[in-house]
Amino acid sequence: MILDNMKRIILTLMLITGLVQGATAQADSTTLTPQQRNLVSVAATTAKGDLPKLAVQLNKALDAGLTVNQLKEAIVHLYAYCGFPRSIRGLQTLMTVLEDRKAKGITDKWGNPASPITDNRSKYDRGRDILAKLSGTSASSPKAAYAVFSPEIEVFLKEHLFADLFERDVLNYTERELVTISVLSSIGGVEPMLKSHLGICLHIGLTPMQLQDFVKVIAGTIGEEDAKATEEVLTALTNTPQTK
């Protein structure tokens, strides 16, 4: 009798725990994490070149638990989309913020550096396969028209962006894609690329609700106009019937 009661209690606790975990997972799928939201804000303000605002966002990001290496990595990553000048000015701003925080007695965590790359294949092959994994398309799919027109840029894209940068594990794929869509939302006029990367975000596990939360962060960081353009692309993407 006692054993039966204990079993019932244990089963009840397991059921309750499962329900709580399920509810938590469902709740988490509706919004980005505080760290992700801060990463979006840092990337967007760096891409815009608004350095005073970037300094504020960097302080918020560090306070939210992002490490120095994560912020460095995000700012380095975005140069592939908006250029060295924005990236370098962002790094210089981060250096100033860290010096100011140190002077105030704040000790920030540097976090882990990038792990060594052990894959001995060519960078082109590695980048090709990473892109295929991100996009969910076959590595042997026909090349885009621009890649046929300019084979050089297709090689640079595979070898540098998707190998040299995406292989570095200081940021995971989701974080890198959030940085990417933040930059594309900020610079404007690149809707096809934004649509492609929003599609990648969905493929690697971000939900439409989390991407709607991303749009809210963009609106609060760089303005409603940029957010509206991004929201239109997201709406068109998520409302498009899936082909089989």
C-alpha positions as CSV (number, residue, x, y, z in Angstrom):
1,M,0.0,0.0,0.0
2,I,2.7,2.4,1.0
3,L,4.7,1.5,-2.1
4,D,1.7,2.0,-4.3
5,N,1.2,5.5,-2.8
6,M,4.8,6.3,-3.3
7,K,4.6,5.3,-6.9
8,R,1.6,7.4,-7.5
9,I,3.3,10.4,-5.9
10,I,6.4,9.9,-8.0
11,L,4.4,9.6,-11.2
12,T,2.4,12.7,-10.3
13,L,5.6,14.7,-9.7
14,M,7.0,13.4,-13.0
15,L,3.9,14.5,-14.8
16,I,3.9,17.9,-13.2
17,T,7.6,18.4,-14.0
18,G,7.0,17.4,-17.6
19,L,4.2,19.9,-17.9
20,V,6.2,22.7,-16.4
21,Q,9.1,21.9,-18.7
22,G,6.8,21.8,-21.7
23,A,5.2,25.1,-20.8
24,T,8.7,26.7,-20.3
25,A,9.8,25.5,-23.7
26,Q,6.7,26.8,-25.3
27,A,7.1,30.2,-23.6
28,D,10.8,30.3,-24.6
29,S,9.8,29.8,-28.3
30,T,7.9,33.1,-28.3
31,T,10.7,35.5,-27.6
32,L,14.5,35.8,-27.9
33,T,16.6,35.5,-24.8
34,P,17.9,38.7,-23.1
35,Q,21.4,37.8,-24.5
36,Q,20.1,37.4,-28.0
37,R,18.1,40.6,-27.8
38,N,21.2,42.5,-26.7
39,L,23.3,40.9,-29.5
40,V,20.7,42.1,-32.0
41,S,20.9,45.7,-30.6
42,V,24.7,45.7,-30.6
43,A,24.8,44.5,-34.2
44,A,22.2,46.9,-35.4
45,T,23.8,50.0,-33.9
46,T,27.2,49.0,-35.1
47,A,25.9,48.6,-38.6
48,K,24.3,52.0,-38.4
49,G,27.5,53.6,-37.1
50,D,25.7,55.2,-34.2
51,L,28.7,55.0,-31.8
52,P,27.2,56.8,-28.8
53,K,24.1,54.5,-28.9
54,L,26.4,51.5,-29.5
55,A,28.3,52.4,-26.3
56,V,25.0,52.3,-24.3
57,Q,24.0,49.0,-26.0
58,L,27.4,47.4,-25.2
59,N,27.1,48.3,-21.6
60,K,23.6,46.7,-21.5
61,A,24.9,43.6,-23.3
62,L,27.8,43.1,-20.9
63,D,25.4,43.6,-17.9
64,A,23.1,41.0,-19.5
65,G,25.9,38.4,-19.4
66,L,27.4,38.5,-22.8
67,T,31.2,38.0,-22.7
68,V,33.8,40.3,-24.3
69,N,34.7,37.6,-26.8
70,Q,31.1,37.1,-27.8
71,L,30.7,40.9,-28.5
72,K,34.1,41.0,-30.3
73,E,33.0,38.1,-32.4
74,A,29.6,39.7,-33.3
75,I,31.3,42.9,-34.3
76,V,33.9,41.1,-36.4
77,H,31.2,38.9,-38.0
78,L,29.2,41.9,-39.3
79,Y,32.1,43.3,-41.4
80,A,31.2,40.7,-44.0
81,Y,27.9,42.4,-44.5
82,C,28.6,46.1,-43.9
83,G,32.3,46.5,-44.2
84,F,35.5,46.9,-42.2
85,P,34.9,50.6,-41.3
86,R,31.8,49.9,-39.3
87,S,33.3,46.8,-37.7
88,I,36.6,48.5,-36.7
89,R,34.7,51.5,-35.3
90,G,32.5,49.1,-33.4
91,L,35.6,47.3,-31.9
92,Q,37.1,50.7,-31.0
93,T,33.9,51.6,-29.2
94,L,33.9,48.3,-27.3
95,M,37.5,49.0,-26.2
96,T,36.5,52.4,-24.8
97,V,33.5,50.9,-23.0
98,L,35.7,48.2,-21.4
99,E,38.2,50.8,-20.2
100,D,35.4,52.9,-18.7
101,R,33.9,49.9,-17.0
102,K,37.3,48.9,-15.6
103,A,37.8,52.4,-14.3
104,K,34.5,52.0,-12.4
105,G,35.7,48.7,-10.9
106,I,33.6,46.5,-13.2
107,T,35.3,43.2,-14.1
108,D,33.8,41.7,-17.3
109,K,34.1,38.1,-18.4
110,W,36.2,37.5,-21.5
111,G,34.7,34.1,-22.2
112,N,36.1,31.3,-24.3
113,P,38.2,31.9,-27.5
114,A,37.5,30.1,-30.7
115,S,38.4,26.4,-30.7
116,P,41.0,25.2,-33.2
117,I,39.7,24.0,-36.5
118,T,40.4,20.3,-36.9
119,D,38.6,19.7,-40.3
120,N,41.4,19.2,-42.9
121,R,39.2,19.6,-45.9
122,S,39.5,22.7,-48.1
123,K,37.8,25.8,-46.8
124,Y,35.6,25.8,-49.9
125,D,34.3,22.3,-49.1
126,R,33.8,23.2,-45.5
127,G,32.0,26.4,-46.2
128,R,29.8,24.8,-48.9
129,D,28.7,22.2,-46.4
130,I,28.0,24.7,-43.6
131,L,25.9,26.7,-46.0
132,A,24.0,23.6,-47.0
133,K,23.4,22.7,-43.3
134,L,22.2,26.3,-42.6
135,S,19.9,26.6,-45.5
136,G,18.7,23.0,-45.8
137,T,19.5,22.9,-49.4
138,S,21.8,20.3,-51.1
139,A,25.4,21.3,-51.5
140,S,25.1,20.1,-55.1
141,S,22.2,22.5,-55.9
142,P,22.6,24.7,-59.0
143,K,24.5,27.9,-58.3
144,A,22.7,31.2,-58.1
145,A,22.9,33.5,-61.1
146,Y,25.3,35.9,-59.5
147,A,27.7,33.0,-58.6
148,V,27.7,31.9,-62.3
149,F,28.3,35.5,-63.4
150,S,31.1,36.0,-60.8
151,P,32.6,32.7,-59.7
152,E,35.2,34.6,-57.6
153,I,32.6,36.0,-55.2
154,E,31.1,32.5,-54.8
155,V,34.4,31.2,-53.8
156,F,35.0,34.1,-51.3
157,L,31.5,33.5,-49.9
158,K,32.1,29.8,-49.3
159,E,35.7,30.0,-48.1
160,H,35.6,33.1,-46.0
161,L,32.1,33.8,-44.8
162,F,30.8,30.3,-44.2
163,A,34.2,28.7,-43.4
164,D,36.5,31.3,-41.8
165,L,33.7,33.0,-39.9
166,F,30.8,30.6,-39.3
167,E,33.2,27.8,-38.2
168,R,34.4,29.9,-35.2
169,D,32.4,28.6,-32.2
170,V,32.6,31.7,-30.1
171,L,29.1,32.3,-31.4
172,N,26.7,29.5,-32.5
173,Y,24.9,29.5,-35.8
174,T,21.7,31.0,-34.3
175,E,23.7,33.9,-32.8
176,R,25.5,34.5,-36.1
177,E,22.3,34.5,-38.0
178,L,20.7,37.0,-35.6
179,V,23.8,39.3,-36.1
180,T,23.4,38.8,-39.8
181,I,19.7,39.7,-40.0
182,S,20.3,42.7,-37.7
183,V,22.9,44.1,-40.1
184,L,20.7,43.4,-43.2
185,S,17.8,45.1,-41.5
186,S,19.9,48.1,-40.6
187,I,21.5,48.8,-44.0
188,G,18.3,48.3,-46.0
189,G,17.9,47.7,-49.7
190,V,18.9,44.0,-49.4
191,E,15.5,42.4,-49.1
192,P,16.4,39.2,-51.1
193,M,19.3,38.5,-48.8
194,L,17.3,39.4,-45.7
195,K,14.6,37.0,-46.8
196,S,17.2,34.3,-47.4
197,H,18.7,34.7,-43.9
198,L,15.3,34.9,-42.2
199,G,14.6,31.6,-43.9
200,I,17.8,30.2,-42.5
201,C,16.8,31.4,-39.0
202,L,13.5,29.4,-39.4
203,H,15.4,26.4,-40.7
204,I,17.9,26.3,-37.7
205,G,15.1,26.5,-35.1
206,L,14.0,30.1,-34.5
207,T,10.3,30.4,-34.5
208,P,8.1,33.0,-36.4
209,M,7.2,34.5,-33.0
210,Q,10.9,34.8,-32.0
211,L,11.5,36.6,-35.3
212,Q,8.6,38.9,-34.6
213,D,10.3,39.6,-31.3
214,F,13.5,40.4,-33.3
215,V,11.5,43.0,-35.3
216,K,10.4,44.6,-32.1
217,V,14.1,44.8,-30.9
218,I,15.0,46.4,-34.3
219,A,12.2,48.9,-33.9
220,G,13.3,49.9,-30.4
221,T,17.0,50.0,-31.4
222,I,17.2,51.7,-34.8
223,G,13.6,52.9,-35.6
224,E,10.2,51.9,-36.8
225,E,11.0,52.5,-40.5
226,D,13.7,49.9,-40.6
227,A,11.6,47.5,-38.6
228,K,8.6,47.9,-40.9
229,A,10.7,46.9,-43.9
230,T,11.9,43.9,-42.1
231,E,8.5,43.0,-40.9
232,E,7.2,43.1,-44.4
233,V,9.9,40.6,-45.6
234,L,9.1,38.3,-42.6
235,T,5.4,38.4,-43.2
236,A,5.8,37.6,-46.9
237,L,8.1,34.7,-46.0
238,T,6.0,33.1,-43.2
239,N,2.8,33.5,-45.2
240,T,4.2,31.9,-48.3
241,P,2.8,28.3,-48.7
242,Q,5.5,25.7,-48.4
243,T,6.2,23.8,-51.6
244,K,6.7,20.0,-51.5
